[in-house]
């Protein structure tokens, strides 16, 4: 699944000139823009967000990836991803995201 989303992130136009190499752009439901490293596509919490987004919005076609969350949750998740977390916190985050 991560490889499929990596391909979509690169070809959907969400990998624009303002994005650093090794990053992709996704938008939240409140239209906030996030440039995130590609390694997030290997994170189980982020993969769950992508599954939810695919269910709600479908795969992007010639447009940006829209995540099924608002910017407040995304900022929190990015902060947690940056700090790192253990398996218990990962499970709790997945439950809270769903």
Helices and strands as residue ranges (DSSP letters): H 2-11, E 23-27, E 33-37, G 38-42, H 44-57, E 65-66, H 71-83, H 87-97
